[in-house]
Amino acid sequence: MASTSRTPTGRGKGRGRGGRGDGSSSLPPPPSTLPLIIEEFFIVVYEDPLVKKALPKKFADYLDGQEPAKVYLRAADCGPRLWTVEVLFDGQGRMYLDKGWENFAIAHGVDFGCFVHFKYEGDDVLTVKVFDGTMCRKYYYSDDEDTDDESDDDVKPCIHPL
């Protein structure tokens, strides 16, 4: 029985999108040579939602040399208020949201099983979206004109629309 070999269809070796035929590739550089850009990440709340929260190590690495003493959280769709949250670094490359996180978590219904999505906006500002345990987003709106000048000691929860 004679074997049949299939010849791949296409342009042939070295004749990809570049079309130069010189063997150069139009593929992106390998991941190790790309700049580290971490703009979005999430955490899953497996433990007490009100205690300090560890952020991904890659995000802490991204901020290397710019380790802020605090960040400002802005809840998506919940008015212009910025929540001031102190940041801790443990000396081993881990970053934690600490004092101020509890107030933010209470006001935005962060609970066990929630997924909390963060988007880094620059200037130490993170926009936050909270998803419940069913993977559905919690939508909120602000019932007042909160600004970043108000004290975080006065926790005013956002109101979930019905």
Salt bridges, closest charged atoms under 4 A:
ASP22 OD2 - ARG20 NE 3.43
GLU40 OE1 - HIS117 NE2 2.84
GLU47 OE2 - LYS53 NZ 3.84
ASP61 OD1 - LYS57 NZ 3.16
ASP77 OD2 - ARG137 NH2 2.72
ASP144 OD2 - LYS156 NZ 3.73
ASP146 OD2 - ARG81 NH1 3.56
GLU150 OE1 - LYS156 NZ 3.34
ASP152 OD1 - ARG81 NH2 2.83
ASP154 OD2 - LYS156 NZ 3.75
